[in-house]
Amino acid sequence: MSNVGVKIQLPEVLCASSCALLIAGLTWQGWIFLGLGLFGALLRTSLALQEQKLAKEKVESGANILAEAGRELVDALKNSGIDSSRFN
């Protein structure tokens, strides 16, 4: 059996507890637990999306630096005065 990345953390526990509270007849406590669980899950998801965006920006920044270095190398070779026709 493989782990597919399911994590049981506080938001999941709060949502499961809210179901038990609602079944037991404690309605307002159940709704509060459900709201807190959903809010916690929303915060966790937004943090994960923010981390993915930051990682993507780092990769793009590295690629841009590499592309700029390549352009500078080509420009330096063009300006060096080496005649490329003699290599043909």
HUHUVEN-V226176 format. One record per residue. RES is the residue in one small letter. SS is DSSP state (H for helix, E for strand, - for the rest). Layout:
BEGIN
RES:SS + RES:SS
END
This chain:
BEGIN
m:- + s:- + n:- + v:- + g:- + v:- + k:- + i:- + q:- + l:H + p:H + e:H + v:H + l:H + c:H + a:H + s:H + s:H + c:H + a:H + l:H + l:H + i:H + a:H + g:- + l:- + t:H + w:H + q:H + g:H + w:H + i:H + f:H + l:H + g:H + l:H + g:H + l:H + f:H + g:H + a:H + l:H + l:H + r:H + t:H + s:H + l:H + a:H + l:H + q:H + e:H + q:H + k:H + l:H + a:H + k:H + e:H + k:H + v:H + e:H + s:H + g:H + a:H + n:H + i:H + l:H + a:H + e:H + a:H + g:H + r:H + e:H + l:H + v:H + d:H + a:H + l:H + k:H + n:H + s:- + g:- + i:- + d:- + s:H + s:H + r:H + f:H + n:-
END
